[in-house]
Amino acid sequence: MSTVLWIAFPYICLTSFAVGHVWRYRYDKFGWTTRSSQLYERRLLEWGSPLFHFGILGVLAGHVVGLLVPESMTAALGVPEWLYHVVAAIAGTAAGLMTVAGLALLVYRRRLTPAVFRVTTRMDKAMYLLLAAVIAVGTFNTIGINLLGPGHDYRLDVAVWFRSIFWLQPDASLMASAPLTFQLHALLSFALLGIWPFTRLVHVFSVPVGYLARPYVVYRTRGDRPGARPPRRGWEAPGS
């Protein structure tokens, strides 16, 4: 069972994540979208969406540092272990609370706004339930165990196990010493990765980064006589 949970299951989910995105992009390009429901209701969306997205970005950043950066590397940079855990606990708590609040508003909006609920698919419901479970268990680990409880240094077992998966040398024994809630968080997270390509979460890979570098779109009138002067190429200051 240990081999199934901590070796086979992660690789199955990662394979589904990689192959599923390729399949989705090739055969469902028109479905590669968030299926935005902003037209139906925007008052709750204006609060829930920023809270969730900024919160989840903070959570992901914390996971990248905590899981992918070895303890020896932060020590070599002169960061004491106690300071790392204090900053991680405070930042993780803030990001987790933002994410929970944002997700709660989004789920409340989706369930109680009839127009939004009607366009919610079964896969959307499954994704929201799994995402809520991942966030709830992760928040409990951060606040209930590491901030208010006895604490657990996940960098010594969970992080090492996580990196060993990508080195193709998985060590299932590392997860045996982790608390049950950390084990559950890992399993739920990999399950979320497994269904990711078949949900609206694919929009994460369609962030319009190019908008940051594209030229401005300038709107101006032609005046009283359309076509009185030849068009000019390139950018032109308004009013010139």
N, C-alpha and C positions, 0 to 999 in steps of 0.2 A: 504493500500500500504506500509506503514511503517513496518508492521509486515511481509509482504512478502519479502521486500528488506533486512531487517536487522535481521530477525530471520529465516524465512523459507529458503530463498536462501542460506545463509551460511551453514545450516545443509544439504541441498541437495548436495552442492558442496563437503562438507567434507565426506558425505556418498559415493559419487562417487569416491572420492580420495581413501578411505579405501577399499571399495568393489572392485573397479576397479583394484587396484594393486593385490589383491588376485586372481581375475579372470585372469588377464594378466599373472601372474606367473604360474597359473595352466594350462592354455590353449594356451599360446603363449610364451613358454620359449625360443624358437629359435628366436623369434622376440624381446626379451628383450635385446636390443642393441642400440647403438648410430647410427648404420649404417654409420660408419665412411667413409668419402670421401677423406681421406688424400692421397690416391694413385692417385687421379685425379688432385689435386692441393695442394701445400703445402706452397707456398711463402706467400700468404695472410693469410693462416691458422696459420703460425708461429707467426704472429703478432696479429691477431684477437682473436684466442683462449685463449692465456694467459691473454690478456686485459679483455676479457669477463668473464672468469672463476674467476680470482682474484678479479675483480670488483664486481661480483655478490656475492662472498663470503663475501666481506666487507659489501655489502648492506644487506645481510641476517643477518650478525652479528649485524648490527645496528638495524634491525627490532626486533631481539630477545631481545636486551636490551631495546629498546624503548617501545615495546608492552608487554613484559612479566615481566619486572622488574618495580614494582610500584615506584612512586615518593617518597613515604615514605621510601623505602629501600635505595635508593641512598642518601637521606637526612641523614638517620641513619649512613651511611658509611662516612659521612662528606663531601659529594660532593655537593657544592652549586648548586642551580638550574640554575643560569646563566652560570656557568662553564659547566654544563652538556649540555646545549643548544649550547654553543659555540663549544665544541668538537664535538657534534653530527652534527652541520651544516658543519663544516670544513671537518670532516671525511666522512660524507654523500655526500658532493659535490664531493670530490675526487673519492670515490667509484662509484658514479653515472656517472661521466664523463668517467671513465675507462670502465664501463659497456656499456654506449652508444657508445663509440668509438669501442669497441670490437664487439658489435652486428652489428654496421653499416658495419664493415669490413666483418663479416661473411655473412650477407645478400647480400652485394655487390658481394662477391665471389660466393655465391650460385646462384645468378641470372645471372651473366655474364660469368660464366664458364659452357659451355654447358654440359660437362660430369657430373658435380655436379648437375646442374638443372634437368637433366633427371632422377636422382634418388631421387628427392624431391617429397614426396607424398602430397596429399591434406591436410592431417592432419598436416604435417610439416608446410605447408604454413599458416594454421589457427593458429598453435602454435606460429609461428614467429610473426604474426600480433598481437596476443593477448599479447605476451611477450613484444613486442615493445611498445604497448599501456600502459602496466603496468609500464614499465621503464620510458617512456616519462612523464606520469602524476606524478609518484613518484619524478622524477628529478625536475619537475616544482615546486612541493610542497617544496622540499628541498631548491632549489636555488631561485625560483621566490617569494615564500611566506616567508619561514623562514630565508633565508639569505639576500635577497634584499628587500623583501616586509614587510608588517606589522607584520608577524609572527603569528603562531598559536601553542598553547601548546596542541598537540595531546595526551599527556599523561593524560589529564583531561577528555577526552571524547572517542576518538577512541580507545586508549589502554584499558580503563576500559571496553568499549563495547566488545572488542576482547576477553578479559579474561573472561567476563561474559558468552560468548558462550560456553567455555570449562567447566565452572562451572555449565552448564545447567540451568543458570538463566539469559538468554539474556535480555538486556534492550535496546529496540529499541530507546527510547527517547534520549539516549546519543548521537546518530548520528545526531539528528536534529540540534544541535548547531555547528556541524562541517562544514567547508567550502565545497562547492560543489566539488572541485577537490579532497579533502580528501575522500569524499563519493565515488566519481568515482573510485579512486585508490583502495578503499576497495572492491568494487563490481568487478572490473576487476581482482584483485588478487584472489578472491574466484572463479571466473570463470576459471582462469588459473589452480587452484587446481582441479577443476572439470574435466577438460580434460587431466590433467597430466598423468594419467595411460595409456592413449591411444596414447601417443606420445613418441618420443625418450627421453623425460625427465626422463623416468624410470631409465636411466643409473646412476642417482644420487645415487640410492640405491645399486649400484654395484661397488662402489669405492674399488679398490684392496688394502684395508688397510693391509691385511696380507703380502703384499710385503715388508712392512717396517721391519718385523721380520723374514722373511724367510732366510735361510742360503744362502751364496753366491754359485753361480754356477761356478765352476772352470773348465776351458777348458785347456787341455794339450795334447801333443802328446805322443804316446807310444814309440817313439824312433825308432831305426833301426830294433829292434827285437820285434815285437808285442807279448805281453804276456810273456816277459822275466821275469817279477816279478809279484807276486800275487797282486791283487788289495787290497788297504787299505781302511778301512771304515772311514768315517768322513772327515773332512776338512784337506787338505794338502796344504801347501804353494806352489805357483808356483815355479818351478825350483828345488824343493827338490827331 
